[in-house]
Amino acid sequence: MIEAEINKFSGKKGFKYLKNSKEMFLLLEKYGNQEFAIENAQKLELLYSDRSYSNHNPCTKVHRLILELQELKNKHL
């Protein structure tokens, strides 16, 4: 899905996802939407009522870390 979305938004064809790619952050920064990703993650999180996170698929809770880091950044600017 990452390949298809980056190819669609970049106007280029042939992008291949490589795990641990050094260019991935730049591509996501350019073509991604962090707010949209956080909103989607929060919606997914609400689908699960139990606290057994290992059963939540997909649900990483990384969005919580991002929100905390943004809050710290804003606090110290």
DSSP file (Angstrom, degrees, kcal/mol; ACC not computed):
  #  RESIDUE AA STRUCTURE BP1 BP2  ACC     N-H-->O    O-->H-N    N-H-->O    O-->H-N    TCO  KAPPA ALPHA  PHI   PSI    X-CA   Y-CA   Z-CA
    1    1 A M     >        0   0    0      0, 0.0     4,-2.4     0, 0.0     5,-0.2   0.000 360.0 360.0 360.0 -37.1    0.0    0.0    0.0
    2    2 A I  H  >  +     0   0    0      1,-0.2     4,-2.6     2,-0.2     5,-0.3   0.928 360.0  50.2 -61.6 -44.4    2.9    2.4    0.7
    3    3 A E  H  > S+     0   0    0      1,-0.2     4,-2.5     2,-0.2     5,-0.2   0.931 111.4  47.7 -59.3 -47.1    4.3    1.8   -2.7
    4    4 A A  H  > S+     0   0    0      1,-0.2     4,-2.1     2,-0.2    -1,-0.2   0.906 113.7  47.0 -63.0 -43.1    1.0    2.5   -4.4
    5    5 A E  H  X S+     0   0    0     -4,-2.4     4,-2.6     2,-0.2     5,-0.3   0.912 113.8  46.3 -68.2 -42.9    0.3    5.7   -2.4
    6    6 A I  H  X S+     0   0    0     -4,-2.6     4,-2.4    -5,-0.2     6,-0.4   0.911 113.2  49.9 -67.6 -40.4    3.8    7.1   -2.9
    7    7 A N  H  X S+     0   0    0     -4,-2.5     4,-1.1    -5,-0.3     5,-0.2   0.900 112.9  48.3 -61.4 -39.8    3.7    6.3   -6.6
    8    8 A K  H  < S+     0   0    0     -4,-2.1    -2,-0.2    -5,-0.2    -1,-0.2   0.944 118.3  37.3 -66.1 -48.9    0.2    8.0   -6.9
    9    9 A F  H  < S+     0   0    0     -4,-2.6    -2,-0.2     1,-0.2    -1,-0.2   0.785 116.8  49.9 -79.4 -27.3    1.2   11.2   -5.0
   10   10 A S  H  < S-     0   0    0     -4,-2.4    -1,-0.2    -5,-0.3    -2,-0.2   0.700  98.4-132.1 -83.7 -18.2    4.7   11.6   -6.4
   11   11 A G  S  < S+     0   0    0     -4,-1.1     2,-0.3     1,-0.3    -3,-0.1   0.484  72.1 113.1  78.6   0.7    3.6   11.2  -10.0
   12   12 A K        -     0   0    0     -6,-0.4     2,-0.4    -5,-0.2    -1,-0.3  -0.748  56.5-145.9-103.3 153.0    6.5    8.7  -10.4
   13   13 A K  S    S+     0   0    0     -2,-0.3    -9,-0.0     1,-0.1    -5,-0.0  -0.879  71.2  44.3-114.6 151.0    6.1    5.0  -11.0
   14   14 A G        +     0   0    0     -2,-0.4     2,-0.2     1,-0.3    -1,-0.1   0.519  61.3 155.5  99.7   5.4    8.3    2.3   -9.8
   15   15 A F        -     0   0    0     -3,-0.2     2,-0.5   -12,-0.2    -1,-0.3  -0.499  24.5-162.9 -64.8 132.6    8.9    3.3   -6.2
   16   16 A K        -     0   0    0     -2,-0.2     2,-0.3   -14,-0.0    -1,-0.0  -0.981  16.7-125.7-120.4 127.0    9.7    0.1   -4.2
   17   17 A Y        -     0   0    0     -2,-0.5     2,-0.5     4,-0.0   -14,-0.0  -0.525  26.3-171.6 -70.5 129.4    9.5    0.0   -0.4
   18   18 A L    >   -     0   0    0     -2,-0.3     3,-1.7     0, 0.0     6,-0.1  -0.991  28.1-115.6-123.9 124.5   12.7   -1.1    1.3
   19   19 A K  T 3  S+     0   0    0     -2,-0.5     0, 0.0     1,-0.3     0, 0.0  -0.305 101.2  12.4 -56.8 137.6   12.7   -1.8    5.0
   20   20 A N  T 3  S+     0   0    0      1,-0.2    -1,-0.3     2,-0.0     2,-0.2   0.713  87.7 171.1  64.7  23.9   15.0    0.7    6.8
   21   21 A S    X   -     0   0    0     -3,-1.7     3,-0.8     1,-0.1     4,-0.4  -0.442  33.6-143.7 -64.5 133.8   15.2    2.9    3.7
   22   22 A K  T 3  S+     0   0    0      1,-0.2     4,-0.4    -2,-0.2     3,-0.2   0.725  99.4  54.3 -71.3 -21.8   17.0    6.2    4.5
   23   23 A E  T 3> S+     0   0    0      1,-0.2     4,-2.3     2,-0.1    -1,-0.2   0.568  83.9  87.7 -88.4  -8.0   14.7    8.0    2.1
   24   24 A M  H <> S+     0   0    0     -3,-0.8     4,-2.8     1,-0.2     5,-0.3   0.904  85.7  51.4 -60.4 -44.0   11.5    6.8    3.7
   25   25 A F  H  > S+     0   0    0     -4,-0.4     4,-2.6    -3,-0.2    -1,-0.2   0.932 111.3  48.1 -60.0 -44.9   11.2    9.6    6.3
   26   26 A L  H  > S+     0   0    0     -4,-0.4     4,-2.1     1,-0.2    -1,-0.2   0.891 112.4  49.1 -63.4 -39.6   11.7   12.2    3.6
   27   27 A L  H  X S+     0   0    0     -4,-2.3     4,-3.1     2,-0.2     5,-0.4   0.921 113.4  45.6 -66.2 -43.6    9.0   10.6    1.4
   28   28 A L  H  X S+     0   0    0     -4,-2.8     4,-2.0     1,-0.2    -2,-0.2   0.876 112.4  51.8 -67.7 -36.2    6.5   10.4    4.2
   29   29 A E  H  < S+     0   0    0     -4,-2.6    -1,-0.2    -5,-0.3    -2,-0.2   0.895 117.2  39.5 -64.4 -39.2    7.3   13.9    5.3
   30   30 A K  H  < S+     0   0    0     -4,-2.1    -2,-0.2    -5,-0.2    -1,-0.2   0.910 133.4  19.4 -77.6 -44.5    6.7   15.1    1.7
   31   31 A Y  H  < S+     0   0    0     -4,-3.1    -3,-0.2    -5,-0.2    -2,-0.2   0.560 107.4  87.0-107.5 -11.6    3.7   13.0    0.7
   32   32 A G     <  -     0   0    0     -4,-2.0     2,-0.3    -5,-0.4    -4,-0.0  -0.222  63.2-140.3 -85.9 176.8    2.3   11.9    4.0
   33   33 A N     >  -     0   0    0      1,-0.1     4,-2.2    -2,-0.0     5,-0.2  -0.851  10.8-171.4-140.6  99.3   -0.2   13.5    6.3
   34   34 A Q  H  > S+     0   0    0     -2,-0.3     4,-2.5     1,-0.2     5,-0.2   0.888  86.5  52.2 -63.1 -41.5    0.6   13.1   10.0
   35   35 A E  H  > S+     0   0    0      1,-0.2     4,-2.5     2,-0.2    -1,-0.2   0.925 111.0  47.9 -60.7 -44.1   -2.7   14.6   11.3
   36   36 A F  H  > S+     0   0    0      1,-0.2     4,-2.3     2,-0.2    -1,-0.2   0.895 111.2  51.1 -63.3 -40.9   -4.6   12.1    9.1
   37   37 A A  H  X S+     0   0    0     -4,-2.2     4,-2.3     2,-0.2    -1,-0.2   0.902 110.8  48.2 -64.2 -41.5   -2.5    9.2   10.3
   38   38 A I  H  X S+     0   0    0     -4,-2.5     4,-2.4     2,-0.2    -2,-0.2   0.914 110.5  51.4 -65.9 -42.6   -3.0   10.1   14.0
   39   39 A E  H  X S+     0   0    0     -4,-2.5     4,-2.0     1,-0.2    -2,-0.2   0.920 111.7  47.4 -59.4 -44.2   -6.8   10.5   13.4
   40   40 A N  H  X S+     0   0    0     -4,-2.3     4,-2.4     1,-0.2    -1,-0.2   0.905 111.2  50.9 -63.9 -41.6   -6.9    7.0   11.8
   41   41 A A  H  X S+     0   0    0     -4,-2.3     4,-2.3     1,-0.2    -1,-0.2   0.892 109.4  50.7 -63.7 -39.5   -4.8    5.5   14.6
   42   42 A Q  H  X S+     0   0    0     -4,-2.4     4,-1.5     2,-0.2    -1,-0.2   0.888 109.9  50.3 -65.9 -38.9   -7.2    7.0   17.2
   43   43 A K  H  X S+     0   0    0     -4,-2.0     4,-0.6     2,-0.2    -2,-0.2   0.916 111.1  48.9 -64.3 -42.7  -10.2    5.5   15.4
   44   44 A L  H >< S+     0   0    0     -4,-2.4     3,-1.2     1,-0.2     4,-0.4   0.905 107.3  55.6 -62.2 -41.3   -8.6    2.1   15.3
   45   45 A E  H >< S+     0   0    0     -4,-2.3     3,-1.2     1,-0.3    -1,-0.2   0.860 102.1  57.1 -61.0 -35.9   -7.7    2.3   19.0
   46   46 A L  H 3< S+     0   0    0     -4,-1.5    -1,-0.3     1,-0.2    -2,-0.2   0.678  92.1  71.2 -70.5 -16.8  -11.4    2.9   19.8
   47   47 A L  T << S+     0   0    0     -3,-1.2     2,-0.5    -4,-0.6    -1,-0.2   0.719  90.3  69.6 -69.9 -20.2  -12.4   -0.3   18.1
   48   48 A Y    <   +     0   0    0     -3,-1.2    -1,-0.1    -4,-0.4     8,-0.0  -0.878  51.6 176.5-108.0 124.7  -10.8   -2.4   20.9
   49   49 A S        +     0   0    0     -2,-0.5    -1,-0.1     3,-0.0     2,-0.1   0.688  60.5  80.0 -97.1 -21.5  -12.4   -2.5   24.3
   50   50 A D  S    S-     0   0    0      2,-0.1    -2,-0.0     1,-0.1     5,-0.0  -0.468  75.0-134.9 -84.7 161.0  -10.0   -4.9   26.0
   51   51 A R  S    S+     0   0    0     -2,-0.1     2,-1.7     1,-0.1     3,-0.1   0.303  73.0 111.3 -97.1   8.5   -6.6   -3.9   27.3
   52   52 A S    >   -     0   0    0      1,-0.2     3,-2.1     2,-0.1     4,-0.3  -0.628  46.5-177.0 -83.2  85.8   -4.8   -7.0   25.7
   53   53 A Y  G >  S+     0   0    0     -2,-1.7     3,-1.4     1,-0.3    -1,-0.2   0.717  72.1  71.2 -62.9 -22.1   -2.9   -4.9   23.2
   54   54 A S  G 3  S+     0   0    0      1,-0.3    -1,-0.3    -3,-0.1    -2,-0.1   0.739  96.3  53.8 -66.9 -19.3   -1.3   -8.0   21.6
   55   55 A N  G <  S+     0   0    0     -3,-2.1     2,-0.7     3,-0.0    -1,-0.3   0.502  85.4  99.2 -89.7  -4.8   -4.8   -8.9   20.2
   56   56 A H    X   -     0   0    0     -3,-1.4     3,-0.5    -4,-0.3   -11,-0.0  -0.740  62.4-157.2 -88.2 113.5   -5.1   -5.4   18.5
   57   57 A N  T 3  S+     0   0    0     -2,-0.7     2,-0.0     1,-0.4    -3,-0.0  -0.942  78.3  13.4-138.0 114.0   -4.3   -5.7   14.9
   58   58 A P  T 3  S+     0   0    0      0, 0.0    -1,-0.4     0, 0.0     2,-0.1   0.542  98.2 110.1 -90.4 142.3   -3.5   -3.2   13.6
   59   59 A C    <   +     0   0    0     -3,-0.5    -3,-0.2    -6,-0.1   -18,-0.0  -0.514  20.9 161.0-173.5 100.1   -2.9   -1.0   16.6
   60   60 A T        -     0   0    0     -2,-0.1    -7,-0.0    -3,-0.0    -1,-0.0   0.700  39.5-138.3-100.1 -22.2    0.6    0.1   17.6
   61   61 A K    >>  +     0   0    0    -20,-0.1     3,-1.0     1,-0.1     4,-0.9   0.588  62.9 130.6  70.3  12.2   -0.1    3.2   19.8
   62   62 A V  H 3>  +     0   0    0      1,-0.2     4,-2.3     2,-0.2     3,-0.3   0.819  61.9  68.7 -62.2 -29.9    2.8    5.0   18.2
   63   63 A H  H 3> S+     0   0    0      1,-0.2     4,-2.4     2,-0.2    -1,-0.2   0.831  93.4  57.0 -60.2 -30.8    0.4    7.9   17.7
   64   64 A R  H <> S+     0   0    0     -3,-1.0     4,-2.2     2,-0.2    -1,-0.2   0.908 106.7  48.4 -65.4 -41.2    0.4    8.4   21.5
   65   65 A L  H  X S+     0   0    0     -4,-0.9     4,-2.6    -3,-0.3    -2,-0.2   0.924 110.8  50.8 -62.9 -45.0    4.2    8.8   21.4
   66   66 A I  H  X S+     0   0    0     -4,-2.3     4,-2.5     1,-0.2    -2,-0.2   0.923 110.5  48.9 -60.1 -45.2    4.0   11.3   18.5
   67   67 A L  H  X S+     0   0    0     -4,-2.4     4,-2.2     2,-0.2    -1,-0.2   0.893 111.6  49.5 -63.1 -40.0    1.4   13.4   20.4
   68   68 A E  H  X S+     0   0    0     -4,-2.2     4,-2.4     2,-0.2    -2,-0.2   0.914 111.5  48.6 -63.9 -43.2    3.5   13.4   23.5
   69   69 A L  H  X S+     0   0    0     -4,-2.6     4,-2.5     2,-0.2    -2,-0.2   0.893 110.9  50.4 -65.4 -39.7    6.6   14.5   21.6
   70   70 A Q  H  X S+     0   0    0     -4,-2.5     4,-2.6    -5,-0.2    -1,-0.2   0.907 110.1  50.8 -62.9 -41.0    4.6   17.2   19.9
   71   71 A E  H  X S+     0   0    0     -4,-2.2     4,-2.1     2,-0.2    -2,-0.2   0.918 111.3  47.3 -63.4 -44.0    3.3   18.4   23.3
   72   72 A L  H  X S+     0   0    0     -4,-2.4     4,-1.7     2,-0.2    -2,-0.2   0.908 111.8  51.0 -62.8 -42.0    6.9   18.5   24.7
   73   73 A K  H  < S+     0   0    0     -4,-2.5     4,-0.3     1,-0.2     3,-0.3   0.937 111.9  46.2 -61.0 -47.1    8.1   20.3   21.6
   74   74 A N  H >< S+     0   0    0     -4,-2.6     3,-0.8     1,-0.2    -1,-0.2   0.847 110.3  54.5 -64.8 -34.7    5.4   23.0   21.9
   75   75 A K  H 3< S+     0   0    0     -4,-2.1    -1,-0.2     1,-0.2    -2,-0.2   0.832 112.4  42.8 -67.4 -32.7    6.0   23.3   25.6
   76   76 A H  T 3<        0   0    0     -4,-1.7    -1,-0.2    -3,-0.3    -2,-0.2   0.262 360.0 360.0-102.6  10.7    9.7   24.1   25.1
   77   77 A L    <         0   0    0     -3,-0.8    -1,-0.2    -4,-0.3    -2,-0.1   0.451 360.0 360.0 -90.2 360.0    9.5   26.4   22.1
